[in-house]
Amino acid sequence: MTEAVINLDERHFKLTDVVSAVGGVDVSYCYQCGKCATGCPVAYEMDLVPTQLMHAIQLGLTDVVYKSKTMWLCASCLTCSTRCPQEIDIAEAMNTIKILMVRNGKKPQIPDVLKFSQSFVQNLNWFGRIYELGMVAMLKLRTGKFTEDVAMGMKMLKKDKFNLLPRFEGGGAVHKILKRVKKQEKP
């Protein structure tokens, strides 16, 4: 599918077609067997279990899908995808919904997850690997939650779980990859 088709206004297409075009996942094969939901380690926190989210996508219930916190809580462990008898990559479908929401300026139900993701990618881009202390600092700046988790952070510092200074080996290669991906994403 060409980039021009993917960037078209999704209101003119069925949600299943948009998820398929953007993420390459055809959720229309899901017959709600529930194996994804029973294996999901975070389903107990979700407002819609993966089975219900797939069904909402199939029915084109964009508002229900976008108002759900399910995809923001997804741990991307791929348990749902590996358990699916129809071989649907459910985790990728959830990721695709997040991408569509960001593209369409929709507010995530759990904004800190998006802020974490943005901090992670920016940190990876800057250092070529994850510099944990720097990533935590970026996340704290984005969320405004400066004092949350300070006690845990101090324990981790004492146990030498954080490097005080970033390491840069291999950073150039990762930076080139991310630059190439960003170039391909531009219309």
C-alpha positions in Angstrom: 0.0 0.0 0.0 1.4 3.4 -0.9 2.0 6.1 1.7 -0.6 8.3 -0.1 -3.4 5.7 0.6 -2.3 5.3 4.2 -2.5 9.1 4.9 -6.1 9.4 3.5 -8.8 10.4 6.0 -9.7 7.2 7.8 -13.4 8.2 8.0 -13.8 7.1 4.4 -12.6 3.6 5.1 -13.7 0.8 7.4 -11.5 0.7 10.6 -10.4 -2.9 9.7 -9.1 -1.6 6.4 -7.2 1.2 8.0 -5.6 -1.1 10.5 -4.6 -3.4 7.7 -3.2 -0.6 5.5 -1.2 1.1 8.3 -0.1 -1.9 10.4 -0.5 -4.8 8.0 -2.8 -6.7 10.3 -6.1 -8.1 9.1 -8.3 -8.3 12.2 -11.3 -9.4 10.2 -10.2 -13.0 10.8 -10.7 -12.8 14.5 -13.7 -14.9 15.7 -13.5 -13.9 19.4 -12.3 -17.2 20.7 -10.8 -15.4 23.7 -7.4 -17.1 23.7 -5.7 -13.7 23.5 -7.5 -12.4 26.5 -7.0 -15.4 28.7 -3.2 -15.3 28.1 -2.8 -11.5 28.5 -0.8 -10.7 31.7 -2.4 -7.2 31.9 -6.0 -8.0 30.9 -7.1 -7.5 34.4 -6.3 -3.8 34.1 -7.9 -3.3 30.7 -11.3 -1.8 30.1 -11.6 -3.9 26.9 -9.7 -7.2 26.8 -8.0 -7.8 23.5 -10.9 -9.9 22.2 -13.3 -7.1 22.8 -10.9 -4.5 21.2 -10.6 -6.7 18.1 -14.4 -7.0 17.9 -14.8 -3.2 18.3 -12.3 -2.7 15.4 -14.3 -5.2 13.3 -17.5 -3.3 14.0 -15.9 0.0 13.1 -16.5 1.5 16.5 -13.8 4.0 16.2 -15.0 6.0 19.2 -15.0 3.0 21.5 -11.6 1.9 20.3 -10.0 5.4 20.7 -11.6 5.8 24.1 -10.2 2.5 25.3 -7.1 2.3 27.5 -6.4 -1.3 26.4 -3.7 -0.5 23.7 -2.0 1.9 26.1 -1.7 -0.8 28.8 -0.5 -3.4 26.3 2.9 -4.7 27.4 3.7 -5.8 23.9 4.7 -9.2 25.2 3.1 -10.8 22.1 1.3 -13.5 24.2 -2.0 -12.6 22.5 -0.4 -12.8 19.0 1.3 -16.2 19.7 -1.9 -17.7 21.2 -4.1 -16.6 18.3 -5.3 -19.6 16.2 -5.9 -17.2 13.3 -2.3 -15.9 13.5 -3.5 -12.3 13.9 -0.7 -10.1 15.3 -3.0 -8.6 17.9 -0.1 -6.7 19.6 0.7 -5.0 16.3 -3.0 -4.1 15.8 -2.9 -2.4 19.2 0.3 -0.6 18.2 -1.3 0.5 14.9 -4.3 1.9 16.8 -1.9 4.0 18.9 -0.2 5.2 15.7 -3.5 6.2 14.2 -4.5 8.1 17.3 -1.3 10.1 17.3 -1.6 10.8 13.6 -5.2 12.0 14.1 -4.4 14.1 17.1 -6.5 12.0 19.5 -5.7 12.1 23.2 -4.4 8.8 24.6 -6.4 7.5 27.6 -3.1 7.1 29.5 -0.9 10.0 28.3 2.1 8.9 30.3 2.5 5.8 28.1 2.9 8.0 25.0 5.3 10.3 26.9 7.3 7.3 28.0 7.5 6.1 24.3 8.5 9.5 23.1 11.2 9.7 25.8 12.5 6.2 24.9 12.8 7.0 21.2 14.4 10.4 21.7 16.9 8.9 24.2 17.7 6.1 21.7 18.1 8.7 18.9 20.5 10.9 21.0 22.7 8.1 22.5 22.2 5.2 20.2 21.3 3.1 23.2 19.2 3.6 26.3 20.8 5.9 28.8 18.4 5.1 31.7 19.1 8.1 33.9 18.7 10.4 30.9 15.5 8.7 29.9 14.0 9.0 33.3 15.0 12.7 33.4 13.2 13.2 30.0 10.2 11.4 31.2 10.0 13.4 34.4 10.2 16.6 32.3 7.4 15.4 30.0 5.1 14.2 32.8 5.9 16.9 35.4 6.1 14.2 38.0 9.5 15.1 39.4 9.3 13.6 42.8 7.5 10.4 42.0 9.7 7.3 42.4 12.6 9.3 43.9 13.0 6.7 46.7 13.2 3.8 44.2 15.6 5.8 42.0 17.9 6.4 45.0 17.9 2.6 45.8 18.8 1.9 42.2 21.6 4.4 42.2 23.0 2.9 45.4 22.9 -0.6 43.8 24.7 0.8 40.7 21.7 0.1 38.4 22.0 3.4 36.6 25.1 4.6 34.7 25.7 8.2 35.7 27.2 9.0 32.3 25.9 7.7 28.9 27.9 5.4 26.7 28.0 6.1 23.0 29.4 3.0 21.4 27.3 1.9 18.4 25.3 5.1 18.7 26.1 6.2 15.1 24.6 3.1 13.5 21.4 3.4 15.5 21.1 7.1 14.7 21.5 6.4 11.0 18.7 3.7 11.2 16.4 6.1 12.9 17.2 8.9 10.4 16.4 6.5 7.5 13.1 5.5 9.1 12.1 9.1 9.7 12.9 9.9 6.1 10.7 7.0 4.9 7.8 8.1 7.2 7.6 11.6 5.6 4.9 11.8 2.8 
